[in-house]
Amino acid sequence: MRSTTDCTVTARPEWSRMWRRAAASEGGDVLRHQLKGLAAFLVGLTLTSGSLALLHRVASEAGARVELVTLVVANLAATLLGFLLLRAWVFPGRRSRRTTGSPAS
């Protein structure tokens, strides 16, 4: 049975090779994709943190249930916004080709 350290040591070079291969095939866009992904994450984090801060500013005596509802709604909005940002801004023009049914013979 392999230990976690063995798996990490084995996986690291493979990950590095995959990263370099992807960077070469994408023409250097990997770093740009990573930075745009980070920006999309920060937008979601700001949305969820900001909603809780706004709640405490508007209703400082809000109970735990109100906080929970606020966070659930903010997380749903952040998830939707993150998905849309990733699809339209980070990876534009990459549409999956889905087929319905069986292929024609």
MMTF fields as JSON, N, C-alpha, C and O atoms, coordinates in Angstrom:
{
  "mmtfVersion": "1.0.0",
  "mmtfProducer": "UNKNOWN",
  "numBonds": 419,
  "numAtoms": 420,
  "numGroups": 105,
  "numChains": 1,
  "numModels": 1,
  "chainsPerModel": [1],
  "groupsPerChain": [105],
  "chainIdList": ["A"],
  "bondAtomList": [4, 2, 8, 6, 12, 10, 16, 14, 20, 18, 24, 22, 28, 26, 32, 30, 36, 34, 40, 38, 44, 42, 48, 46, 52, 50, 56, 54, 60, 58, 64, 62, 68, 66, 72, 70, 76, 74, 80, 78, 84, 82, 88, 86, 92, 90, 96, 94, 100, 98, 104, 102, 108, 106, 112, 110, 116, 114, 120, 118, 124, 122, 128, 126, 132, 130, 136, 134, 140, 138, 144, 142, 148, 146, 152, 150, 156, 154, 160, 158, 164, 162, 168, 166, 172, 170, 176, 174, 180, 178, 184, 182, 188, 186, 192, 190, 196, 194, 200, 198, 204, 202, 208, 206, 212, 210, 216, 214, 220, 218, 224, 222, 228, 226, 232, 230, 236, 234, 240, 238, 244, 242, 248, 246, 252, 250, 256, 254, 260, 258, 264, 262, 268, 266, 272, 270, 276, 274, 280, 278, 284, 282, 288, 286, 292, 290, 296, 294, 300, 298, 304, 302, 308, 306, 312, 310, 316, 314, 320, 318, 324, 322, 328, 326, 332, 330, 336, 334, 340, 338, 344, 342, 348, 346, 352, 350, 356, 354, 360, 358, 364, 362, 368, 366, 372, 370, 376, 374, 380, 378, 384, 382, 388, 386, 392, 390, 396, 394, 400, 398, 404, 402, 408, 406, 412, 410, 416, 414],
  "bondOrderList": [1, 1, 1, 1, 1, 1, 1, 1, 1, 1, 1, 1, 1, 1, 1, 1, 1, 1, 1, 1, 1, 1, 1, 1, 1, 1, 1, 1, 1, 1, 1, 1, 1, 1, 1, 1, 1, 1, 1, 1, 1, 1, 1, 1, 1, 1, 1, 1, 1, 1, 1, 1, 1, 1, 1, 1, 1, 1, 1, 1, 1, 1, 1, 1, 1, 1, 1, 1, 1, 1, 1, 1, 1, 1, 1, 1, 1, 1, 1, 1, 1, 1, 1, 1, 1, 1, 1, 1, 1, 1, 1, 1, 1, 1, 1, 1, 1, 1, 1, 1, 1, 1, 1, 1],
  "groupList": [{"groupName": "MET", "atomNameList": ["N", "CA", "C", "O"], "elementList": ["N", "C", "C", "O"], "formalChargeList": [0, 0, 0, 0], "bondAtomList": [1, 0, 2, 1, 3, 2], "bondOrderList": [1, 1, 2], "singleLetterCode": "M", "chemCompType": "L-PEPTIDE LINKING"}, {"groupName": "ARG", "atomNameList": ["N", "CA", "C", "O"], "elementList": ["N", "C", "C", "O"], "formalChargeList": [0, 0, 0, 0], "bondAtomList": [1, 0, 2, 1, 3, 2], "bondOrderList": [1, 1, 2], "singleLetterCode": "R", "chemCompType": "L-PEPTIDE LINKING"}, {"groupName": "SER", "atomNameList": ["N", "CA", "C", "O"], "elementList": ["N", "C", "C", "O"], "formalChargeList": [0, 0, 0, 0], "bondAtomList": [1, 0, 2, 1, 3, 2], "bondOrderList": [1, 1, 2], "singleLetterCode": "S", "chemCompType": "L-PEPTIDE LINKING"}, {"groupName": "THR", "atomNameList": ["N", "CA", "C", "O"], "elementList": ["N", "C", "C", "O"], "formalChargeList": [0, 0, 0, 0], "bondAtomList": [1, 0, 2, 1, 3, 2], "bondOrderList": [1, 1, 2], "singleLetterCode": "T", "chemCompType": "L-PEPTIDE LINKING"}, {"groupName": "ASP", "atomNameList": ["N", "CA", "C", "O"], "elementList": ["N", "C", "C", "O"], "formalChargeList": [0, 0, 0, 0], "bondAtomList": [1, 0, 2, 1, 3, 2], "bondOrderList": [1, 1, 2], "singleLetterCode": "D", "chemCompType": "L-PEPTIDE LINKING"}, {"groupName": "CYS", "atomNameList": ["N", "CA", "C", "O"], "elementList": ["N", "C", "C", "O"], "formalChargeList": [0, 0, 0, 0], "bondAtomList": [1, 0, 2, 1, 3, 2], "bondOrderList": [1, 1, 2], "singleLetterCode": "C", "chemCompType": "L-PEPTIDE LINKING"}, {"groupName": "VAL", "atomNameList": ["N", "CA", "C", "O"], "elementList": ["N", "C", "C", "O"], "formalChargeList": [0, 0, 0, 0], "bondAtomList": [1, 0, 2, 1, 3, 2], "bondOrderList": [1, 1, 2], "singleLetterCode": "V", "chemCompType": "L-PEPTIDE LINKING"}, {"groupName": "ALA", "atomNameList": ["N", "CA", "C", "O"], "elementList": ["N", "C", "C", "O"], "formalChargeList": [0, 0, 0, 0], "bondAtomList": [1, 0, 2, 1, 3, 2], "bondOrderList": [1, 1, 2], "singleLetterCode": "A", "chemCompType": "L-PEPTIDE LINKING"}, {"groupName": "PRO", "atomNameList": ["N", "CA", "C", "O"], "elementList": ["N", "C", "C", "O"], "formalChargeList": [0, 0, 0, 0], "bondAtomList": [1, 0, 2, 1, 3, 2], "bondOrderList": [1, 1, 2], "singleLetterCode": "P", "chemCompType": "L-PEPTIDE LINKING"}, {"groupName": "GLU", "atomNameList": ["N", "CA", "C", "O"], "elementList": ["N", "C", "C", "O"], "formalChargeList": [0, 0, 0, 0], "bondAtomList": [1, 0, 2, 1, 3, 2], "bondOrderList": [1, 1, 2], "singleLetterCode": "E", "chemCompType": "L-PEPTIDE LINKING"}, {"groupName": "TRP", "atomNameList": ["N", "CA", "C", "O"], "elementList": ["N", "C", "C", "O"], "formalChargeList": [0, 0, 0, 0], "bondAtomList": [1, 0, 2, 1, 3, 2], "bondOrderList": [1, 1, 2], "singleLetterCode": "W", "chemCompType": "L-PEPTIDE LINKING"}, {"groupName": "GLY", "atomNameList": ["N", "CA", "C", "O"], "elementList": ["N", "C", "C", "O"], "formalChargeList": [0, 0, 0, 0], "bondAtomList": [1, 0, 2, 1, 3, 2], "bondOrderList": [1, 1, 2], "singleLetterCode": "G", "chemCompType": "PEPTIDE LINKING"}, {"groupName": "LEU", "atomNameList": ["N", "CA", "C", "O"], "elementList": ["N", "C", "C", "O"], "formalChargeList": [0, 0, 0, 0], "bondAtomList": [1, 0, 2, 1, 3, 2], "bondOrderList": [1, 1, 2], "singleLetterCode": "L", "chemCompType": "L-PEPTIDE LINKING"}, {"groupName": "HIS", "atomNameList": ["N", "CA", "C", "O"], "elementList": ["N", "C", "C", "O"], "formalChargeList": [0, 0, 0, 0], "bondAtomList": [1, 0, 2, 1, 3, 2], "bondOrderList": [1, 1, 2], "singleLetterCode": "H", "chemCompType": "L-PEPTIDE LINKING"}, {"groupName": "GLN", "atomNameList": ["N", "CA", "C", "O"], "elementList": ["N", "C", "C", "O"], "formalChargeList": [0, 0, 0, 0], "bondAtomList": [1, 0, 2, 1, 3, 2], "bondOrderList": [1, 1, 2], "singleLetterCode": "Q", "chemCompType": "L-PEPTIDE LINKING"}, {"groupName": "LYS", "atomNameList": ["N", "CA", "C", "O"], "elementList": ["N", "C", "C", "O"], "formalChargeList": [0, 0, 0, 0], "bondAtomList": [1, 0, 2, 1, 3, 2], "bondOrderList": [1, 1, 2], "singleLetterCode": "K", "chemCompType": "L-PEPTIDE LINKING"}, {"groupName": "PHE", "atomNameList": ["N", "CA", "C", "O"], "elementList": ["N", "C", "C", "O"], "formalChargeList": [0, 0, 0, 0], "bondAtomList": [1, 0, 2, 1, 3, 2], "bondOrderList": [1, 1, 2], "singleLetterCode": "F", "chemCompType": "L-PEPTIDE LINKING"}, {"groupName": "ASN", "atomNameList": ["N", "CA", "C", "O"], "elementList": ["N", "C", "C", "O"], "formalChargeList": [0, 0, 0, 0], "bondAtomList": [1, 0, 2, 1, 3, 2], "bondOrderList": [1, 1, 2], "singleLetterCode": "N", "chemCompType": "L-PEPTIDE LINKING"}],
  "groupTypeList": [0, 1, 2, 3, 3, 4, 5, 3, 6, 3, 7, 1, 8, 9, 10, 2, 1, 0, 10, 1, 1, 7, 7, 7, 2, 9, 11, 11, 4, 6, 12, 1, 13, 14, 12, 15, 11, 12, 7, 7, 16, 12, 6, 11, 12, 3, 12, 3, 2, 11, 2, 12, 7, 12, 12, 13, 1, 6, 7, 2, 9, 7, 11, 7, 1, 6, 9, 12, 6, 3, 12, 6, 6, 7, 17, 12, 7, 7, 3, 12, 12, 11, 16, 12, 12, 12, 1, 7, 10, 6, 16, 8, 11, 1, 1, 2, 1, 1, 3, 3, 11, 2, 8, 7, 2],
  "groupIdList": [1, 2, 3, 4, 5, 6, 7, 8, 9, 10, 11, 12, 13, 14, 15, 16, 17, 18, 19, 20, 21, 22, 23, 24, 25, 26, 27, 28, 29, 30, 31, 32, 33, 34, 35, 36, 37, 38, 39, 40, 41, 42, 43, 44, 45, 46, 47, 48, 49, 50, 51, 52, 53, 54, 55, 56, 57, 58, 59, 60, 61, 62, 63, 64, 65, 66, 67, 68, 69, 70, 71, 72, 73, 74, 75, 76, 77, 78, 79, 80, 81, 82, 83, 84, 85, 86, 87, 88, 89, 90, 91, 92, 93, 94, 95, 96, 97, 98, 99, 100, 101, 102, 103, 104, 105],
  "secStructList": [7, 7, 7, 2, 2, 2, 2, 2, 2, 2, 2, 2, 2, 2, 2, 2, 2, 2, 2, 2, 2, 2, 2, 2, 2, 6, 6, 1, 2, 2, 2, 2, 2, 2, 2, 2, 2, 2, 2, 2, 2, 2, 2, 2, 2, 2, 2, 2, 2, 2, 2, 2, 2, 2, 2, 2, 2, 2, 7, 6, 6, 7, 7, 2, 2, 2, 2, 2, 2, 2, 2, 2, 2, 2, 2, 2, 2, 2, 2, 2, 2, 2, 2, 2, 2, 0, 0, 0, 0, 0, 1, 6, 6, 7, 7, 7, 7, 7, 7, 7, 1, 7, 7, 7, 7],
  "xCoordList": [0.848, 0.0, 0.883, 1.856, 0.536, 1.354, 0.944, -0.229, 1.926, 1.634, 1.288, 1.465, 0.8, 0.453, 1.683, 1.614, 2.798, 4.039, 4.454, 4.876, 4.337, 4.685, 3.796, 4.278, 2.522, 1.596, 1.923, 1.859, 2.27, 2.608, 3.873, 3.931, 4.888, 6.148, 5.935, 6.552, 5.075, 4.807, 3.958, 4.204, 2.979, 2.044, 2.645, 2.263, 3.565, 4.114, 4.77, 4.441, 5.678, 6.28, 5.25, 5.341, 4.288, 3.252, 2.413, 2.086, 2.066, 1.317, 2.12, 1.574, 3.407, 4.272, 4.34, 4.295, 4.448, 4.472, 3.151, 3.149, 2.034, 0.728, 0.597, 0.078, 1.061, 0.99, 1.8, 1.318, 3.038, 3.879, 3.282, 3.309, 2.739, 2.124, 0.91, 0.714, 0.109, -1.069, -0.646, -1.248, 0.375, 0.853, 1.373, 1.144, 2.068, 2.615, 1.498, 1.543, 0.506, -0.562, -1.517, -2.123, -1.663, -2.584, -1.911, -2.565, -0.625, 0.067, 0.276, 0.305, 0.422, 0.679, -0.569, -0.462, -1.745, -2.987, -3.3, -4.262, -2.515, -2.821, -2.753, -3.63, -1.732, -1.61, -2.775, -3.33, -3.136, -4.267, -5.555, -6.347, -5.765, -6.948, -6.929, -7.965, -5.766, -5.66, -5.99, -6.718, -5.463, -5.715, -7.18, -7.757, -7.77, -9.191, -10.046, -11.04, -9.666, -10.373, -10.271, -11.245, -9.087, -8.906, -9.795, -10.399, -9.875, -10.739, -12.203, -12.937, -12.628, -14.012, -14.271, -15.338, -13.289, -13.427, -13.537, -14.369, -12.695, -12.727, -14.042, -14.512, -14.633, -15.952, -16.979, -17.781, -16.96, -17.876, -17.632, -18.573, -16.365, -16.025, -16.491, -17.018, -16.297, -16.744, -18.265, -18.8, -18.949, -20.41, -20.911, -21.803, -20.352, -20.83, -20.419, -21.222, -19.179, -18.724, -19.445, -19.82, -19.632, -20.316, -21.771, -22.297, -22.422, -23.825, -23.964, -24.895, -23.046, -23.091, -22.741, -23.356, -21.766, -21.405, -22.56, -22.849, -23.221, -24.373, -25.509, -26.168, -25.741, -26.779, -26.497, -27.397, -25.243, -24.903, -24.973, -25.224, -24.754, -24.861, -26.326, -26.688, -27.165, -28.578, -29.355, -30.146, -29.128, -29.861, -28.854, -28.598, -28.296, -27.24, -27.753, -26.97, -29.034, -29.617, -30.179, -30.971, -29.782, -30.311, -29.882, -28.755, -30.798, -30.528, -29.761, -29.453, -29.464, -28.68, -29.434, -28.823, -30.751, -31.529, -31.49, -31.392, -31.565, -31.495, -30.113, -29.998, -29.064, -27.708, -27.582, -26.974, -28.154, -28.082, -28.786, -28.253, -29.978, -30.718, -29.933, -29.85, -29.365, -28.568, -27.387, -27.126, -26.677, -25.524, -25.92, -25.211, -27.026, -27.469, -27.818, -27.417, -28.56, -28.923, -27.672, -27.537, -26.756, -25.529, -24.663, -24.06, -24.593, -23.806, -24.435, -23.716, -25.748, -26.404, -26.101, -25.805, -26.182, -25.878, -24.409, -24.094, -23.512, -22.079, -21.758, -20.901, -22.43, -22.219, -22.665, -21.944, -23.832, -24.335, -23.431, -23.093, -23.046, -22.175, -20.805, -20.248, -20.267, -18.983, -19.048, -18.138, -20.118, -20.293, -20.359, -19.711, -21.143, -21.278, -19.968, -19.631, -19.23, -17.935, -16.949, -16.242, -16.903, -15.992, -16.365, -15.49, -17.639, -18.074, -17.909, -17.473, -18.25, -18.238, -16.924, -16.558, -16.207, -15.037, -13.736, -12.81, -13.646, -12.405, -12.196, -11.097, -13.22, -13.116, -14.139, -15.037, -14.036, -15.02, -14.805, -13.676, -15.883, -15.79, -15.566, -15.432, -15.519, -15.365, -16.714, -17.089, -17.423, -18.74, -18.608, -17.935, -19.237, -19.21, -20.2, -21.272, -19.828, -20.716, -21.472, -20.944, -22.694, -23.516, -24.399, -24.931, -24.541, -25.458, -26.586, -26.4, -27.734, -28.883, -29.242, -29.199, -29.581, -29.962, -28.769, -27.621, -29.05, -27.977, -27.533, -28.324, -26.265, -25.791, -26.476, -26.812, -26.663, -27.321, -26.375, -25.171, -26.915, -26.039, -26.096, -25.422],
  "yCoordList": [-1.192, 0.0, 1.241, 1.323, 2.195, 3.386, 4.447, 4.586, 5.175, 6.255, 7.523, 7.584, 8.514, 9.781, 10.44, 11.024, 10.351, 10.938, 10.291, 10.981, 8.962, 8.266, 8.739, 8.956, 8.897, 9.344, 10.773, 11.089, 11.628, 13.007, 13.072, 13.799, 12.306, 12.296, 11.761, 12.243, 10.779, 10.197, 11.131, 11.253, 11.782, 12.609, 13.95, 14.502, 14.477, 15.808, 15.931, 16.864, 15.041, 15.175, 15.031, 15.71, 14.157, 13.974, 15.238, 15.646, 15.856, 17.104, 18.178, 18.941, 18.245, 19.23, 19.018, 19.986, 17.783, 17.487, 17.891, 18.467, 17.595, 17.96, 19.478, 19.991, 20.196, 21.658, 22.238, 23.117, 21.75, 22.266, 21.942, 22.772, 20.733, 20.331, 21.209, 21.624, 21.485, 22.338, 23.76, 24.396, 24.262, 25.617, 25.741, 26.752, 24.723, 24.756, 24.663, 25.346, 23.831, 23.654, 24.834, 25.099, 25.543, 26.674, 27.977, 29.019, 27.937, 29.152, 30.119, 31.328, 29.642, 30.511, 31.071, 31.945, 30.606, 31.121, 30.533, 30.955, 29.577, 28.918, 29.909, 29.909, 30.745, 31.717, 32.705, 33.066, 33.134, 34.051, 33.4, 34.047, 32.123, 31.407, 31.301, 31.461, 31.034, 30.929, 32.262, 32.297, 33.345, 34.661, 35.079, 35.666, 34.775, 35.086, 34.223, 34.699, 32.961, 32.094, 32.612, 32.57, 33.105, 33.699, 34.927, 35.126, 35.752, 36.936, 36.531, 37.155, 35.485, 35.01, 34.504, 34.746, 33.8, 33.329, 34.506, 34.492, 35.533, 36.687, 37.455, 38.015, 37.485, 38.118, 37.369, 37.993, 36.05, 35.251, 35.417, 35.516, 35.448, 35.643, 37.004, 37.129, 38.023, 39.367, 39.428, 40.096, 38.729, 38.701, 38.062, 38.606, 36.921, 36.247, 37.007, 37.165, 37.474, 38.223, 39.558, 39.994, 40.198, 41.487, 41.389, 42.289, 40.302, 40.15, 40.006, 40.547, 39.285, 39.125, 40.439, 40.786, 41.168, 42.473, 43.455, 44.212, 43.441, 44.324, 43.968, 44.857, 42.679, 42.256, 42.784, 43.287, 42.669, 43.145, 44.664, 45.201, 45.358, 46.81, 47.247, 48.178, 46.559, 46.934, 46.434, 47.173, 45.182, 44.585, 43.915, 42.715, 44.692, 44.17, 43.116, 42.331, 43.097, 42.131, 40.903, 40.164, 40.673, 39.542, 38.228, 38.083, 37.291, 36.0, 35.083, 35.437, 33.898, 32.925, 32.442, 32.181, 32.327, 31.868, 32.878, 32.498, 34.156, 35.201, 35.191, 35.338, 35.016, 34.921, 33.724, 33.816, 32.609, 31.4, 31.593, 31.22, 32.173, 32.416, 33.384, 33.19, 34.414, 35.38, 34.692, 34.932, 33.85, 33.157, 32.147, 31.998, 31.458, 30.491, 31.21, 30.774, 32.307, 33.065, 33.651, 33.607, 34.199, 34.778, 33.707, 33.962, 32.514, 31.436, 30.938, 30.61, 30.878, 30.51, 31.537, 31.181, 32.803, 33.86, 33.816, 33.991, 33.584, 33.518, 32.315, 32.407, 31.195, 30.013, 30.275, 29.952, 30.849, 31.169, 32.185, 32.017, 33.227, 34.242, 33.656, 33.975, 32.805, 32.17, 31.303, 31.333, 30.529, 29.688, 30.546, 30.244, 31.613, 32.478, 33.177, 33.321, 33.611, 34.238, 33.252, 33.593, 32.046, 31.049, 30.718, 30.57, 30.604, 30.214, 31.339, 31.095, 32.56, 33.658, 34.433, 34.957, 34.517, 35.383, 34.597, 34.928, 33.575, 32.83, 31.902, 31.848, 31.178, 30.227, 30.554, 29.748, 31.705, 32.046, 31.204, 30.847, 30.9, 30.195, 28.709, 28.041, 28.165, 26.725, 26.128, 26.017, 25.753, 25.144, 23.655, 23.191, 22.914, 21.46, 21.062, 21.651, 20.079, 19.577, 18.377, 17.268, 18.623, 17.547, 17.004, 17.75, 15.706, 15.101, 14.472, 13.967, 14.506, 13.889, 12.625, 12.604, 11.616, 10.367, 9.596, 9.919, 8.591, 7.771, 8.329, 8.949, 8.109, 8.626, 7.913, 6.731, 8.672, 8.1, 7.139, 7.385, 6.057, 5.084, 5.227, 4.487],
  "zCoordList": [0.0, 0.0, 0.0, 0.749, -0.841, -0.99, 0.024, 0.37, 0.479, 1.42, 0.636, -0.58, 1.344, 0.719, 0.119, -0.963, 0.811, 0.309, -0.999, -1.928, -1.082, -2.324, -3.467, -4.578, -3.207, -4.245, -4.681, -5.869, -3.731, -4.048, -4.892, -5.884, -4.493, -5.235, -6.644, -7.594, -6.779, -8.093, -8.953, -10.153, -8.369, -9.131, -9.54, -10.572, -8.76, -9.034, -10.403, -11.136, -10.787, -12.118, -13.243, -14.266, -13.049, -14.078, -14.218, -15.333, -13.104, -13.137, -13.844, -14.641, -13.563, -14.191, -15.695, -16.454, -16.135, -17.568, -18.221, -19.309, -17.568, -18.125, -18.226, -19.217, -17.209, -17.195, -18.347, -19.062, -18.537, -19.621, -20.981, -21.889, -21.124, -22.383, -22.695, -23.838, -21.687, -21.88, -22.219, -23.085, -21.55, -21.817, -23.239, -23.903, -23.704, -25.063, -26.1, -27.124, -25.845, -26.825, -26.864, -27.902, -25.761, -25.706, -26.112, -26.159, -26.402, -26.805, -25.662, -25.893, -24.44, -23.301, -22.652, -21.791, -23.026, -22.445, -21.077, -20.436, -20.621, -19.352, -18.196, -17.332, -18.17, -17.082, -17.127, -16.089, -18.318, -18.452, -17.942, -17.257, -18.273, -17.788, -16.27, -15.624, -15.698, -14.242, -13.576, -12.584, -14.11, -13.514, -13.656, -12.74, -14.803, -14.975, -14.051, -13.502, -13.876, -12.931, -11.515, -10.762, -11.143, -9.817, -9.655, -8.601, -10.7, -10.641, -10.474, -9.709, -11.19, -11.055, -9.638, -9.073, -9.066, -7.682, -6.721, -5.814, -6.917, -6.025, -6.132, -5.142, -7.313, -7.46, -6.613, -5.918, -6.665, -5.854, -4.363, -3.576, -3.984, -2.566, -2.079, -0.974, -2.908, -2.548, -2.427, -1.542, -3.319, -3.268, -1.974, -1.323, -1.596, -0.387, 0.877, 1.796, 0.924, 2.102, 2.208, 3.296, 1.057, 1.054, 1.465, 2.118, 1.086, 1.469, 2.982, 3.578, 3.594, 5.055, 5.749, 6.758, 5.225, 5.802, 5.669, 6.596, 4.512, 4.312, 5.264, 5.802, 5.475, 6.409, 7.807, 8.48, 8.244, 9.594, 9.699, 10.778, 8.588, 8.619, 8.657, 9.375, 7.872, 7.785, 8.999, 9.584, 9.373, 10.493, 11.417, 11.313, 12.308, 13.188, 14.169, 14.704, 14.399, 15.328, 14.618, 15.204, 13.368, 12.609, 13.251, 13.724, 13.253, 13.858, 12.918, 11.78, 13.428, 12.67, 11.425, 10.389, 11.531, 10.366, 9.232, 8.065, 9.564, 8.543, 7.889, 6.672, 8.7, 8.154, 7.227, 6.161, 7.633, 6.822, 5.487, 4.442, 5.519, 4.275, 3.384, 2.171, 3.986, 3.225, 2.552, 1.373, 3.273, 2.712, 1.646, 0.651, 1.828, 0.82, -0.479, -1.558, -0.379, -1.575, -2.23, -3.453, -1.429, -1.977, -2.635, -3.677, -2.043, -2.64, -3.941, -4.884, -4.003, -5.258, -6.354, -7.494, -5.985, -6.953, -7.366, -8.543, -6.413, -6.719, -7.601, -8.481, -7.378, -8.205, -9.637, -10.582, -9.8, -11.132, -11.828, -13.0, -11.117, -11.684, -12.041, -13.091, -11.174, -11.456, -12.695, -13.524, -12.831, -14.015, -15.275, -16.277, -15.216, -16.386, -16.732, -17.908, -15.715, -15.968, -16.591, -17.539, -16.064, -16.619, -18.055, -18.908, -18.323, -19.663, -20.679, -21.804, -20.298, -21.265, -21.304, -22.356, -20.184, -20.117, -20.099, -20.84, -19.279, -19.152, -20.34, -20.892, -20.738, -21.845, -22.927, -23.173, -23.577, -24.611, -25.865, -26.204, -26.533, -27.795, -27.683, -28.708, -26.499, -26.326, -26.005, -24.838, -27.001, -26.807, -26.989, -27.91, -26.129, -26.278, -27.362, -27.497, -28.107, -29.156, -28.617, -28.529, -28.267, -27.73, -28.834, -29.657, -28.833, -29.777, -29.005, -27.897, -29.589, -28.941, -29.721, -30.951, -29.01, -29.652, -30.158, -29.852, -30.922, -31.465, -32.811, -33.522, -33.162, -34.443, -35.61, -35.542, -36.666, -37.859, -38.554, -38.629, -39.057, -39.735, -41.227, -41.944]
}
